C-alpha cells in the first residue's frame, strides 16, 4: 500500500512486513558499520606494523653505517701506524678491515 492509496500519512497501516523490513534494514546497516570499522582497524594495524618495521630497518641501517665508519677509521689508523712503524702485519690487518667492511 502506498501513501496515495492510504490518503494521509496518519491513515497508513504499518504492516508486519514493513516492520520486519525496517528491522532488517537497521540490522544490515549495523553490520555494514561493523565491517567498515573492522576494515579500518585492520588497515591501521597493518600500517602500524609497517611503520614499526621501517623504524627498525632505519635503526639497523644507522647502526651498520656507524659500524662501517668505525671500521674504516680503525683500518686507516692501522695503515697510518703501519706506515710509521714499517710493520707489514699492521698493513695486513688494515687491509683485512677494509676488505671485510665492503
Helices and strands as residue ranges (DSSP letters): H 3-6, G 9-11, H 16-85, H 88-101
